[in-house]
Amino acid sequence: MRSALTRAANRLVGGVRWYVRELMDESAYDRYVTHARRNHPEAEVPSRRDFERMRTDRQEADPRQGFRCC
């Protein structure tokens, strides 16, 4: 049986992981896949690599994004 301290530590680590993923926008692909499957079930969902490429291209083409440092 796990102790209350172990459960609390696991919740804390899970919360930190969620926060960092949201902060770094790492969860964007997961949200995109959920949206695509719910609203466009017939459409093919791109791979994560293709999604990131499309996202980067879109950001670089948008003049409101400004220039990138790296």
Buried (B, 14 or more C-beta within 10 A) or exposed (E): EEEEEEEEEEEEEEEEEEEEEEEEEEBBBEEBBEEBEEEEEEEEBBEEEEBEEEBEEEEEEEEEEEEEEE
